[in-house]
Amino acid sequence: MNVLVIVLFLSAFLLTRVTILRTAVIVLLLQSLAVAAACVVLGLETSQFHMYLAALLTIIIKAGYIPAALFKIVGRLRREREQNPILSPNYTSLTAALAIVLAYGLIDQALPGVVTRNALAAAIALLLIGLLIIMVRRQAVMQIVGLITMENGIYLLGLSVVKGLPLVIEFGVFLDILVAAVVLVILTYRLKISFLSTDTTQLRKLKG
């Protein structure tokens, strides 16, 4: 599990550095595969069958359908990339590093000596870094990547705290994120058609 935590930290940190949209989607795909692997590890530890089902759903939806939809959108953007983020990649990476330190600090203060310390810290860090990406990036694709990163953090938090969520809740979570991703991909495509860019600041032109 510690190896997977390192992979998750690395993927989240890389997302603060990349500006090429296709690269960001690839990193998100690897991050989702790491979350699926965490489900498998937890299934082996707890002998709960539904954890394997959760891993399968993660692979199908978060490492399959959503990245495929994003790759399809990115393929139509003609090498469009994040050019004018609110924070530069250097400052964003520094903020992400602070988020990781904050995550460990929160765990040590609230749950000292907890066995799943690293997994909990990774979950909180993913949540905070995903929120950071949504706030500082202007490209719609990057904001979708940030949203999925946040959701991965929330899901990993549930796995770490309660050793797996009830199956009905897991289905509900996957359905919510799938619907949200589909809607956002469609809106991104319409944004490209209308403004010839996926920069969300273009939406300010819609003000009356």
Beta strands, then each sheet from edge to edge (+ up, - down):
end
